[in-house]
Amino acid sequence: MTLTFTRGDFPADFQFGTATSSYQIEGHAQGGAGRTHWDDFAATPGNVDRAENGALACDHYNRWEEDLDLVKNAGFDCYRFSTSWARVLPEGRGTPNPEGLDFYDRLVDGMLERGLKPCATLYHWELPSPLADLGGWRNADMPEWFADYTHVIMEKIGDRTYSVAPINEPWCVGWLSHFMGQHAPGLRDIRATARAMHHVMKSHGCAIQVMRDLGVKNLGAVCNFEYAQPCDDTPEAAKAAKLYDSYYNRFFIEAIFKGSYPEDVLEGLGPHMPQGWQDDFEFIQQPLDWVGLNYYTRKLIGPNSGPWPSHEERPGPLPKTTMGWEIYPDGLHHFLTWVAKNYTGDLPLYVTENGMSAGTKDTTGGTPDPERIDYLNQHVAKVKQAISEGVTVKGYFIWSLMDNYEWALGYDKRFGLVHVDFETLSRTPKASYQALATALSRA
């Protein structure tokens, strides 16, 4: 099975990339890194499948050169990676870890040596445990702590990064982790959720401000989006889907570009917001150079009789990935056009994550993965469609370079273009990787 697109189908300045995150691949229990709330979450029975953690992961900390060669040899232009707060500042504050700073220094230089553009994300969910002890994202001091961390890491590598975003997927940091309890710190607390979501946005803005002052260029935001549809044609289902869309898709981008939060979300979260939150939009609304969209699936939403938000996900009929996520490429086209029309105008947009979990833990590396190739064909076609309609889409990043630690699901779910044997840690490119290398070599 082959890909139905080539590099030549896109504008000359369009960039292809792949992405990873620090805790999912590096092997956190080495190099002087401090403990994270994900280590704590995984050590608590029932939170993570088989209580697996990121202590070793893919051992990217020692195998980074091999991994960057894989990025280069696939023909990618960019590599989107994240830096670990707890690796840079083991206590979350105070004295930096020289080994951690040196690792990211070498990593960025390694990208440049291979002709790859380093696209950094400063936070992909690995909060230092000492800060979690102080309340983590619930604490009003988080923006200041995050700004200090931003200064430490970007003073080291910011002169060589191609692009930087402060926080990956603020919905996951705020809602998934504090309201649904599915990610660290594993809370189910509406007051914690309101505060975390707001402090994440203020931290984003403070980090942008710090990087501007340091002279770091090409700064953006990365938000995740899910296409929410009513489960039926009743007014109740329509209202439920609208609210889901508001707190998932609108809350964060409206804060950045409109200086407000959706009213229907504030009906639930408003009483729990931190004091003076209305005055923080001057920090949140820092000017950006681009916006990244992470997109994977749609959700059917219906009402229930529970407390706010009084709705639930319903099963859908479409083909699904091994995550159980429906495959709905039209959703990617919707969000590219919707974001451009309502928020960003001509500001460059990037699909910063898109991909699928396919295959099983026992899949042998190198075997065909036709589902992933088909998924990429369908979604890249929607990117092309958006460009043809005048949307300023400048790049597409595939999640993920390699099979890795899939958070609460441990090591079973495989998003990688490259197969990882978690016994030997050997890397073997899959058929989708080979197909991409061919497609990206064709002008």
C-alpha positions in Angstrom: 0.0 0.0 0.0 1.3 3.4 -0.9 0.7 7.0 0.0 -1.4 9.0 -2.5 0.5 12.3 -2.0 4.0 13.5 -2.6 5.9 16.6 -1.4 5.3 18.1 -4.8 1.6 18.3 -4.1 2.2 21.0 -1.6 3.6 24.6 -1.7 7.4 24.9 -1.7 7.4 26.2 1.9 5.2 23.5 3.3 7.0 21.5 5.9 6.6 17.9 6.9 7.6 16.7 10.4 7.1 14.1 13.1 6.7 14.5 16.8 7.5 12.9 20.2 7.4 14.0 23.8 10.1 13.8 26.5 8.5 11.5 29.1 7.1 9.1 26.5 10.5 8.3 25.0 13.5 9.6 26.9 13.7 7.3 29.9 13.1 9.6 32.8 15.0 7.7 35.5 18.4 8.8 34.3 20.5 11.9 33.6 19.7 13.6 36.9 16.0 14.2 36.1 13.7 14.8 39.0 10.6 12.9 39.9 7.4 13.8 38.1 3.7 13.5 38.9 3.5 10.9 36.2 5.9 8.7 38.2 3.6 9.1 41.2 0.4 8.6 39.1 1.8 5.4 37.6 3.0 4.0 41.0 -0.6 4.3 42.3 -2.5 1.0 41.7 -5.2 1.2 39.0 -4.1 4.4 37.3 -1.9 2.9 34.5 -2.1 -0.4 32.7 0.3 -2.8 34.3 1.6 0.1 36.4 4.0 0.9 33.5 5.9 4.2 33.6 8.4 6.2 31.7 11.5 5.2 33.7 13.1 3.7 30.6 10.6 4.2 27.8 12.5 4.1 24.5 15.8 5.1 26.1 15.9 8.1 23.7 18.2 9.7 26.3 21.0 7.4 25.1 19.8 6.6 21.6 18.9 10.1 20.4 21.4 10.0 17.6 19.9 6.9 16.1 16.4 8.4 16.5 17.4 11.7 14.8 18.8 9.6 11.9 15.4 8.0 11.5 13.8 11.4 11.3 16.3 12.6 8.7 16.2 9.4 6.6 12.4 9.6 6.4 12.8 12.9 4.6 11.2 15.1 7.3 12.0 18.8 7.5 11.2 19.3 11.2 11.2 17.4 14.4 8.8 18.4 17.1 10.1 17.4 20.6 9.5 18.5 24.1 11.8 19.4 27.0 11.1 18.0 30.4 10.7 20.5 33.2 11.8 17.9 35.8 14.9 17.1 33.8 15.9 20.8 33.5 14.8 21.7 37.1 14.6 18.5 39.2 12.9 20.4 42.1 10.7 22.5 39.7 12.5 25.6 40.9 16.0 26.5 42.0 19.2 24.9 40.7 19.1 23.6 37.1 20.4 20.1 36.3 23.5 20.5 34.1 23.1 17.0 32.6 19.5 17.9 31.5 20.5 21.2 29.9 23.5 19.5 28.2 21.2 16.8 26.8 18.8 19.3 25.1 21.8 21.3 23.9 23.2 18.2 22.2 19.8 17.2 20.9 19.2 20.6 19.2 22.7 20.6 17.7 22.1 17.0 16.5 18.9 18.2 14.6 20.7 21.1 13.0 23.6 18.9 12.0 21.1 16.7 10.1 19.3 19.6 8.5 16.3 19.3 10.7 14.4 22.2 12.1 14.0 22.0 15.9 10.4 22.6 17.0 10.3 22.7 20.8 7.4 22.3 23.2 8.3 23.3 26.8 5.7 21.2 28.6 4.2 17.9 27.6 2.7 16.9 31.0 5.7 15.9 33.1 5.2 18.3 36.1 7.9 18.0 38.8 6.6 16.2 41.9 7.8 19.0 44.2 5.5 21.4 42.4 2.6 18.9 42.4 3.1 18.8 46.2 2.3 22.5 46.2 -0.9 22.0 44.2 0.6 22.0 40.7 -1.6 23.7 38.2 -4.1 24.7 40.9 -1.5 27.0 42.4 -1.6 30.6 41.5 2.2 30.8 41.5 2.4 28.3 38.5 2.7 31.0 35.9 5.7 32.5 37.7 7.3 29.0 38.1 6.7 28.2 34.5 8.2 31.5 33.4 11.3 30.8 35.4 11.6 27.3 33.8 11.1 28.8 30.4 13.9 31.3 30.9 16.3 28.5 32.1 15.7 26.2 29.1 15.3 28.8 26.4 18.4 30.7 27.5 20.2 27.5 26.7 18.6 26.4 23.4 16.4 29.3 22.3 19.0 30.7 19.9 18.8 27.6 17.7 15.1 26.5 17.8 13.0 26.9 14.7 9.8 27.3 16.7 8.6 27.0 20.3 5.2 26.4 21.9 4.9 26.6 25.7 2.3 23.9 26.6 1.0 20.9 24.6 -2.7 20.4 24.6 -4.0 22.6 27.5 -7.3 20.7 27.5 -5.4 17.5 28.6 -3.4 19.4 31.2 -6.6 21.0 32.7 -9.7 19.0 32.0 -8.6 15.4 31.3 -6.2 15.5 34.3 -8.3 17.4 36.9 -11.9 16.8 36.0 -11.9 13.3 34.4 -8.9 12.1 36.4 -7.5 10.0 33.5 -4.0 11.6 33.5 -1.7 12.8 36.3 -2.5 14.2 38.9 -5.6 12.1 38.5 -8.1 14.5 40.2 -11.9 14.7 39.7 -12.5 18.1 41.1 -14.3 20.9 39.4 -12.6 23.6 41.5 -9.2 22.2 40.7 -10.2 22.0 37.0 -11.2 25.7 36.8 -8.0 26.8 38.4 -5.8 24.5 36.4 -7.3 25.5 33.0 -6.9 29.2 33.8 -3.4 28.9 35.2 -2.3 26.9 32.2 -3.5 29.8 29.9 -1.8 32.4 32.1 1.4 30.3 32.1 1.3 30.1 28.3 1.2 33.8 28.1 3.9 34.4 30.6 6.2 32.0 28.8 5.6 33.7 25.5 6.5 37.0 27.2 9.7 35.6 28.6 10.8 34.2 25.2 10.1 37.5 23.5 12.3 39.2 26.0 15.0 36.6 25.3 14.8 37.2 21.6 13.5 33.7 20.8 11.7 33.7 17.4 8.6 32.0 15.9 6.4 31.4 19.0 3.1 29.7 18.9 0.4 27.7 20.8 -0.6 24.1 20.4 -4.2 23.2 21.1 -6.0 19.9 20.6 -9.4 19.6 18.9 -12.1 17.0 18.8 -15.1 17.2 16.5 -18.2 17.1 18.7 -21.5 16.0 17.2 -24.9 15.4 18.8 -25.7 11.8 19.1 -29.2 12.4 17.7 -31.4 15.3 16.4 -32.9 16.4 19.8 -32.3 19.8 21.2 -30.9 18.3 24.3 -28.2 16.5 22.3 -27.4 19.6 20.4 -26.9 21.5 23.6 -24.7 18.8 25.1 -22.5 18.7 22.0 -22.2 22.5 22.0 -21.0 22.6 25.6 -18.4 19.8 24.8 -17.2 21.9 21.9 -17.0 24.9 24.1 -14.7 23.5 26.8 -12.7 21.3 24.5 -12.3 23.4 21.4 -13.1 27.0 22.2 -12.0 27.6 25.7 -8.3 27.9 25.1 -8.2 29.5 21.6 -10.8 32.1 22.6 -8.7 33.1 25.6 -5.7 33.7 23.4 -7.4 35.4 20.5 -10.5 37.0 22.0 -9.6 37.5 25.6 -12.6 35.7 27.0 -13.9 32.2 27.9 -17.2 30.8 26.5 -20.2 31.7 28.5 -21.6 28.2 28.6 -18.4 26.9 30.2 -18.4 29.7 32.8 -21.8 28.5 33.8 -20.1 25.5 35.3 -16.6 26.7 36.0 -17.2 30.3 36.9 -17.9 29.9 40.6 -14.6 28.0 40.9 -12.3 30.3 39.0 -9.4 31.9 40.8 -9.8 35.4 42.2 -9.1 38.1 39.6 -9.0 35.8 36.7 -10.7 38.4 34.4 -7.6 40.6 34.7 -5.2 37.9 33.4 -6.1 38.1 29.7 -3.4 40.8 29.2 -0.9 38.0 29.9 -2.8 35.3 28.0 -3.2 37.4 24.8 0.4 37.6 23.9 0.8 37.9 20.1 1.7 34.6 18.4 3.5 33.8 15.1 1.6 30.6 14.4 -0.9 28.1 15.9 -0.7 24.3 16.0 -3.7 22.0 15.8 -3.6 18.5 17.2 -6.4 16.4 15.8 -7.3 12.7 16.0 -11.1 12.0 16.2 -14.7 13.0 16.6 -17.0 12.3 19.6 -20.8 11.8 19.6 -22.2 13.5 22.7 -25.6 13.0 24.4 -27.2 14.4 27.5 -27.5 12.6 30.9 -29.1 13.4 34.2 -25.8 14.0 36.1 -24.4 17.3 37.4 -22.8 19.8 35.1 -21.8 19.3 32.3 -24.6 16.8 32.2 -23.5 14.9 29.2 -21.6 11.8 28.1 -19.9 10.3 25.1 -21.9 7.8 23.0 -20.5 5.0 20.8 -20.2 6.0 17.1 -20.5 3.8 14.0 -17.3 4.8 12.1 -14.1 2.7 11.8 -11.9 3.0 14.9 -8.3 3.0 15.8 -7.0 0.6 18.5 -7.5 3.5 20.9 -11.2 3.2 20.1 -11.2 6.6 18.4 -13.4 7.1 15.4 -11.6 7.9 12.1 -13.1 11.1 10.9 -10.9 13.1 8.5 -13.5 15.7 7.8 -13.0 17.0 11.3 -9.4 18.0 10.5 -10.7 20.1 7.5 -13.4 21.6 9.7 -10.9 22.8 12.4 -8.4 24.2 9.9 -11.0 26.3 8.2 -12.9 27.2 11.5 -9.8 28.3 13.3 -8.6 30.4 10.4 -12.0 32.0 9.9 -12.8 32.7 13.5 -9.5 33.3 15.2 -6.3 33.4 13.3 -6.9 34.8 9.8 -3.8 34.6 7.8 -1.6 33.5 10.7 0.3 30.3 9.8 -1.4 27.1 10.9 0.3 23.7 11.5 -1.2 20.3 12.1 1.2 19.6 15.0 -0.2 16.1 15.7 -2.2 13.7 13.6 -1.8 9.9 13.6 -3.3 6.7 14.8 -2.6 3.7 17.1 -2.6 0.5 15.0 -1.3 -3.0 15.5 -0.5 -4.7 18.8 2.3 -5.0 21.3 3.3 -8.2 19.6 3.5 -6.8 16.1 6.8 -7.5 14.4 8.6 -4.5 13.1 8.7 -4.0 9.4 5.3 -5.6 8.8 2.8 -3.7 6.7 0.6 -1.3 8.5 -2.0 -0.5 5.9 -4.4 1.1 8.4 -1.9 3.9 9.2 -1.1 4.5 5.5 -4.8 4.8 4.8 -5.3 7.1 7.7 -2.5 9.4 6.5 -3.8 9.5 3.0 -7.3 10.5 4.2 -6.1 13.2 6.6 -3.4 14.7 4.4 -6.0 15.0 1.6 -8.0 17.2 4.0 -5.0 19.4 4.6 -4.6 19.8 0.8 -8.3 20.7 0.6 -7.9 23.4 3.2 -4.9 24.9 1.4 -6.8 24.9 -1.9 -9.6 26.9 -0.1 -7.1 29.5 1.0 -6.3 28.4 4.5 -2.7 29.2 5.5 -1.6 25.7 6.5 2.2 25.6 6.5 3.0 22.1 7.9 1.9 18.7 8.9 3.4 16.6 11.8 2.8 12.9 12.2 2.3 11.5 15.7 4.5 9.7 16.4 8.1 9.0 15.3 8.2 5.7 17.3 6.0 3.5 19.5 6.3 4.8 23.0 4.7 5.2 26.4 1.0 6.0 25.9 0.4 7.4 29.3 -2.3 5.6 31.3 -2.4 2.9 28.6 1.2 1.9 29.1 3.1 0.4 26.2 0.3 -1.4 24.3 -0.9 1.4 22.0 1.4 1.9 19.0 1.3 5.3 17.3 4.8 5.0 15.8 6.1 5.1 12.2 8.9 3.1 13.7 8.3 -0.2 15.6 10.0 -0.4 19.0 10.7 -3.8 20.7 10.3 -2.8 24.3 12.4 -5.9 25.4 15.5 -5.0 23.3 14.6 -1.4 22.4 15.5 -2.1 18.8 13.9 0.3 16.2 12.5 -1.1 13.0 10.8 1.3 10.4 7.2 0.2 9.5 5.7 0.2 6.1 4.2 3.6 6.7 7.7 5.0 7.4 9.0 3.5 4.2 6.0 4.9 2.3 6.6 8.4 3.7 10.3 8.3 2.8 9.3 7.6 -0.8 6.5 10.3 -0.8 8.7 13.0 0.7 11.5 12.3 -1.8 9.3 13.1 -4.7 9.1 16.8 -5.7 
